[in-house]
Structures are given as structure tokens and as C-alpha cells.
């Protein structure tokens, strides 16, 4: 039998060399792969610790201020603490803060989503309050009605201080950090990432109201917290949550005045 001709081993290596080179060039290097795996661990753990410490410390600080004798005279201190607690750690970390939403591309969608949300939520709240009043039941939350300062000063306080400060902290800092912490989820789990951020942000929002106000009934703020957190996810900015927060506080007080 005739022997089958075979190529020398060296020649065979030369023939396969181009394929090996192209394969190696298309694969990521071991060093870059190691960096990709290790970066989230180095970044997420410090961010998680920072978020937990800042959130707990801020809520306790607001609680102390709310129960102190200077609470009524220094009304601007609590909003200032919220804003400082949100901005200072972000600046130290040299990270980007959540977008306010002043650009043209953000304002129009934000107002559109805000308007539709108000059309659904506020009539529902009115109906719920009417049902409570018809059954001679009290409202779950006492509205903070304006007293000596008058309605104009009260409205400015609700929008410029309460709504801005709380949304900057709970959505701009806390919820934004939760999104960063869960950013490792795969694309198929993006909805899960948003749901986790919405639930945790709303839960912390409600817990903060319970701790500061000292009453368990304040846990109902979890419901508006869900809407505020959803607006932040939906619009990717703080404009819609801030405006809805101020409008919700104002509308609730007006409705409570009507049913009083």
C-alpha cells in the first residue's frame, strides 16, 4: 500500500499559524478579563457601605432636629441636611449626580408623564378621601396646613424646600445609588433592577417618615414613594418627582380642607 503523504510538523504549524493569530486577536486578554470581573467588586462594596451609613445617619439626624426646640424656628435646617447628605458623598466620590432634567429633551417627556400621572392619582386620592369621610373615618395622615405664614409662603416651602430636598436625597442619591449597585444585572433583568430600586427607595422613604414623625401610620407614605420612584425611573431625571411631590402635598392639603 502506498503511504499517504504527510506534511512535516513544522510546515503544518506554519499553515495553521494565521488562524491561531486571528483567533487570539479576537479574544479579550486575560488582564482585561480580570479587570472586568474585579472592578464591580471594588466599586460596589464601598458604595453599599456609604449608602447605608449616609441613609441611616441622615434619617436619625432629621429625627433629632424634628424633636429639638429649634425645629420650628430653623425650618430650613432639615432640607439643608438632606441636600448636603446627597451631594457631599457624591462629590467626594467624584461621581455624577442624578440629572435634574432641565434639557429640552427631558422637559417635554417629563411634563407629559407628570400630567398623565396626576390625572390618574389625584382623582383616586379624592375618591378615597370621600369614602373615608362618608364612613366617618379619619384621614390616615394629618395634613400640614399653613398657619401663620400663609398659603403663598407655605406653597413655596412645600415646593422649594420639602419637595426638592426629599427628592434630591431619596431619588437623586439613594435610588440612584441602588441603580448603580444593581447595574451588574443582565439586560434581561433590567425590569427587575428598576423594581428593586423602586421598592427600596419607597421603603426607605416610608421608614424615614415613620422615624421622623414617630407614628406607624406614616408608613402609608410608601404608596406615594412608589409613584415618585417610578417617575424617577421613567423620566431618568428629578424634575417630574420634584413637581409631583409638591403637587401631591398641596393637593392633599386642599382636599383635606374640603372634607374637614
N, C-alpha and C positions, 0 to 999 in steps of 0.2 A: 504493500500500500504506500502511496506517495504521502510523504509527510507534509502537513499543512504549514505553509509559510507563516512565520510569526515575526513580528517586529521586535527589535531589541527593546529592552526595558527603558533605556534612556530615550529612544525615539518615541515610545508610547507616552512617556511623561511630557515630552515636548508637544505632542499633538493635543494632549488634554490640558495643557497649561493655560491657553486663553479662556477656556470655560471656567477653570478654577479662579482665575483672576476676576472675571466678570461677576462670579458668584460672591466672592469675598467683598468686592466693591459695593455690591447691593445690600450686604448685611451691615447692621449697625455694629460699631466697635464695642468691645467688652466694657471699655471705660465709660462710654456714653450710656450703655445699658445700666451699669451700676449707678451712675448719677441719676438716671431717671427713676430708679427704684428707691433711692435713698433720699432724694430731695423732699418728697411729701412727708416722710417721717421726721426729718429735721425741722420742717416748717410747721406742720400741723400740731405737734405736741406743745411747743411754746405758745402757739396761738390759742389752743384749747385752754391751757392754764391761764393765760392772760384774760380770755373772755370770761371764764368762770369767776376769777378773782375780782375783775373790774365790775361785773354784773352784781355779784353779792355785795361788794363794798359800796357800790353806788346806791343800791336799794336800802341798805342799812343806814347810809349817810342821810338819805332823804327822810327816812323814818325818824331819825334823831332830830332833824331840822323841823319836821312836822309837829313833833311833840314839845319843842322848845318854846320858851316865852317869846322869842323873836320871830315866830312863824308868821304872824300877821303883819309885822312891820317890814320885814325883809322878804317880801313875796317873790323877789327876783332871784334869790339865792338858789332855791331848788332847781329852777330851769337852768341856771348857770352851771350847777353841779352836773346835770345831765349832759349838757353840751360839752363841758370840759372832759368828762369821763369818756365821751365818744371820740373827741378829736385828739386829745393828748396821746393816748396809746397808739393811735394810727400814725401820728406824726413821728413818734419815737421809732415806730416800726418802719417808717419811710414807705408806707403803703398808700394806695389810692383810696380815698373815701368814696362812699356811695354818691352817685350823681344826684344833684338837686333836680334837674330836669328843666333847665331854662332854655335849652336849644329849641329851634323851630321844629325839628324832627320829633322832639319829645313832648312839647306843649300840646299840640293838637291831639295826638292819641290819648294823652293823659286826661284832658278835659272831656274827651268823648267817653272814655271808660268811666271817669268820675261821674258824669251826668247819668249814664245808664245805671250805675250802682246806686246813686241817690234815688232814682225813680223806683227802684225795687226795694231798697232797705227802709227808707223813711215812711212810706205808706204802711209797710209791715209793722214798724215800730208803733205807728199811730194806732193801728188796729189792735195790737197787743195791749197798749195802754188803755184803749177804750174798753176792751174786755175786762181788764183788771178793775177799772172804775165801775163798770156795770155790775160786777160781782162784789163791790165794796172792798176791794183788796188794795193794799198799799203798793206803791211802786218799789221795785227791788233796790233802786238807788235813789238817794236824795239828790235832787238837782242843786248845783251850786249857783243859786240865783244871785244876781247883783244886788248889793245893798247900798252902801254909802257912795261908792264910786260911780254908779250909774251904768246904763246899758252900753254906752259907747266905750267907756274905759274897760268894761267887762269883756266886750267883744274883742277889743284889741289884745287884752290879756289872754283870752282863750286861743286866738289865732297866733299871735306873735310870740307868746311865751310857752303856754301849755302844749299846743299842737306841734310847734316847731321843735321844742326841746325834747318832748317824748318821742317824736318820730325820728329825730336825729339819733337818739340813743337806741331805742328798741328796734328800729328798722335799719337806720344807716350804719350803726355799729354792730349791734347784737345779731340781727338777722343776716346782715352782710357777712359777718364772720362765720355764721353757721353754714352759709352757702359755700364759703371757702373751705371749711372743714370737710364738707361732704362733696367737694369737687372731684374727688377720686372716683366717684360712682361712674359707671359706664354710661354711654349715651342712651341705652335702653332704660336706664334707671333715672333719667333726668326728672321725670314727673315725681318719682319718689324723693329725689333731692329737694324739689320745691315743696312737697308736702311736709317733709321733716322740718324744713326751715319755717314754714308757716305755723305748724303746730307748736314748735319750741318757742318761737317768738311770741305767739299769742299766750302760751302758758306762762312765760316769764312776765309778760305784760300784766296778766291777771294776778300772779303771785305778788308782783310789786304793789299793785293796788290793795291787795289784802293786807300786806305787811304795813304799808304806809297808813292806810285808813283804819286798820285794826278791826276789821269786821269781815266775816266769811262771805257775806252777801256780795262783797266787791268782786268775788270770783266770776260774776256774770260779765265782767269786762273781757272775759275770754272770747265772747262772741264778737264784739266789735274788733278785738285784737285779730281775729281770723280774717276779717274783711280788710283791715289795714295791712296785714302781712300779705294777703293776696294781691292787693293793689300794688304793693312794692314789687312783688314778683312779676305781675302782669305788665307794669309800665317801666320797670327797671330804673325807677327814679323815686325821689322823695316827694315830689310835687303833689301827686294825687293823694298819698296818705296824709300829708300835712293838711291839705284842703278838706279832705273828708273828715279828718279828726276834728277840726274846728267847726265844720258844719254839723257834725253829729252832736257835739257838745251843745251847740247853740240850739239846734232843733229839739233836742231832748228837753232842754230847759223851757223852751217856748211851749212845747206840748204839755209839760208838767204844769205850767202856769194855766193852760187852758182847762186842764182836768182838775185843778186844785179846788 
